Amino acid sequence: MKPSIRPITITAPRGLLPFLKNELTELGFPIVWAGETALGTRGVFTDTMRMNMWLRTAHHVLYQLKEFACRDLETLYRAVVVMPWESLIPLNGFFSVVSSVDHPSIRDHRIVNLKCKDAIADRIAARKGRRPDSGSDRRGAVVTVFWNRDRCSVSIDTSGEPLSKRGYRKIPLRAPMQETLASAVVRATNFSGNEHFVNPMCGSGTLAIEAALSATGRASGLTRDNFGFMHTLLFDETAWGEICRDARSKVHTPGADCRIIATDNDEKVVDAACSNAAAAGVQSVIEFSVADFMETSVPAANGVIIFNPEYGIRLGNERELVKTYRSIGKFMKQRCQGYRGYIFTGNATCAGNIGLRSGRKLKFQSGKIDCRLYEYDLYHGKGRC
Ligand SMILES: C[S@@+](CC[C@H](N)C(=O)[O-])C[C@H]1O[C@@H](n2cnc3c(N)ncnc32)[C@H](O)[C@@H]1O
């Protein structure tokens, strides 16, 4: 199959699309369509490799192979079995099929995965005399079926595992923020990389690490060694080597006006966050320390101070939490003047106890929990309490 210009769909969790749109535009790709959890663009296969390297808020990059009218499972089988899978999936490789299905004849999408897997295996066996292994593991080639009413598309998931799995979180701890969400939250603060970024209650360090990746121009794909595209016959190793070299050449030291400070009152948590930062290649630019949030040193000047406190649903006791949120508000008002202050939380009652008037409120989702990023202007001399 020729690696020609084809439709590319990029998925992201609900709430991250505005950030993904900006990222895609910055990479120079046109946005052909936009839904709630996916964007469409066009490109050749090597473009998907560049997207996998750079997109910080995407989950999957899907390179579409075929789109067709689909009435039932037999139509699906017939459409898939004629595709040239022998020139897409290596005989000694491994593949899996995943699907998203909205069709009245299908109660369980796993039957679609199975039918599609059979069609691929039958096609390769007919051409090559045997077939590659298959299963549900996403670490090999991943084929994605998107079947909505009478239209069906079949794509290669060039990411494989979701891009939120950057590969740096060796020790996840309790209630970690997903890497893609953390990256979108950092973007939402408009952190420039030329100002300070202070993150008390840092937990596994995800926010600080994503801020450091951004401030050092380090592509999120540099920490990952496995992508779905590597397991297809369309994989161009030379082009990937070039994409990696280019990404490495863009890594730089942040300016003197940018200190990234991350603290937590739990020593084990700080140790884990340090290991995660080391795996992400940004340990040297984050100043980690064990401290109560009230003791976090906030350099004079300006920047971003951001908290992701426990919010009761997954961790913590609400009454105690309300007290903590009040103290966070006081801390921001008294110690963080000149900064833009942020709280990311899934607990509106707790956020209401911060005691500062919030400006922007941005909606996000963390797993199934509706969350908000609350912004507070902490300008010199006016805490706007
Ligand atoms: C929801 S977790 C933060 C998760 C983090 N964003 C991540 O991605 O892993 C909240 C963190 O606050 C820390 N913490 C709770 N009370 C604290 C306090 N008084 N001072 C400093 N850290 C505190 C906890 O140890 C926990 O790691």
Ligand as a Chemical Component Dictionary entry (heavy atoms), coordinates in Angstrom:
data_LIG
# 
_chem_comp.id                   LIG 
_chem_comp.type                 NON-POLYMER 
_chem_comp.pdbx_formal_charge   0 
_chem_comp.three_letter_code    LIG 
# 
loop_
_chem_comp_atom.comp_id 
_chem_comp_atom.atom_id 
_chem_comp_atom.alt_atom_id 
_chem_comp_atom.type_symbol 
_chem_comp_atom.charge 
_chem_comp_atom.model_Cartn_x 
_chem_comp_atom.model_Cartn_y 
_chem_comp_atom.model_Cartn_z 
_chem_comp_atom.pdbx_ordinal 
LIG C1  C1  C 0  -3.967 15.187 44.169 1  
LIG S1  S1  S 1  -2.316 14.941 44.653 2  
LIG C2  C2  C 0  -1.445 15.787 43.378 3  
LIG C3  C3  C 0  -1.357 14.946 42.141 4  
LIG C4  C4  C 0  -0.391 15.491 41.114 5  
LIG N1  N1  N 0  -0.941 16.595 40.343 6  
LIG C5  C5  C 0  0.064  14.367 40.196 7  
LIG O1  O1  O 0  -0.099 14.471 38.974 8  
LIG O2  O2  O -1 0.565  13.358 40.721 9  
LIG C6  C6  C 0  -2.125 16.024 46.013 10 
LIG C7  C7  C 0  -0.765 15.986 46.701 11 
LIG O3  O3  O 0  -0.772 16.945 47.751 12 
LIG C8  C8  C 0  0.098  16.500 48.773 13 
LIG N2  N2  N 0  -0.247 17.237 50.008 14 
LIG C9  C9  C 0  -1.348 17.111 50.787 15 
LIG N3  N3  N 0  -1.311 18.002 51.806 16 
LIG C10 C10 C 0  -0.185 18.734 51.667 17 
LIG C11 C11 C 0  0.390  19.834 52.380 18 
LIG N4  N4  N 0  -0.169 20.339 53.455 19 
LIG N5  N5  N 0  1.553  20.353 51.923 20 
LIG C12 C12 C 0  2.165  19.818 50.830 21 
LIG N6  N6  N 0  1.660  18.792 50.108 22 
LIG C13 C13 C 0  0.504  18.248 50.520 23 
LIG C14 C14 C 0  -0.118 15.014 48.837 24 
LIG O4  O4  O 0  1.029  14.359 49.367 25 
LIG C15 C15 C 0  -0.373 14.662 47.352 26 
LIG O5  O5  O 0  0.815  14.210 46.754 27 
# 
loop_
_chem_comp_bond.comp_id 
_chem_comp_bond.atom_id_1 
_chem_comp_bond.atom_id_2 
_chem_comp_bond.value_order 
_chem_comp_bond.pdbx_ordinal 
LIG C1  S1  SING 1  
LIG S1  C2  SING 2  
LIG S1  C6  SING 3  
LIG C2  C3  SING 4  
LIG C3  C4  SING 5  
LIG C4  N1  SING 6  
LIG C4  C5  SING 7  
LIG C5  O1  DOUB 8  
LIG C5  O2  SING 9  
LIG C6  C7  SING 10 
LIG C7  O3  SING 11 
LIG C7  C15 SING 12 
LIG O3  C8  SING 13 
LIG C8  N2  SING 14 
LIG C8  C14 SING 15 
LIG N2  C9  SING 16 
LIG N2  C13 SING 17 
LIG C9  N3  DOUB 18 
LIG N3  C10 SING 19 
LIG C10 C11 SING 20 
LIG C10 C13 DOUB 21 
LIG C11 N4  SING 22 
LIG C11 N5  DOUB 23 
LIG N5  C12 SING 24 
LIG C12 N6  DOUB 25 
LIG N6  C13 SING 26 
LIG C14 O4  SING 27 
LIG C14 C15 SING 28 
LIG C15 O5  SING 29 
# 
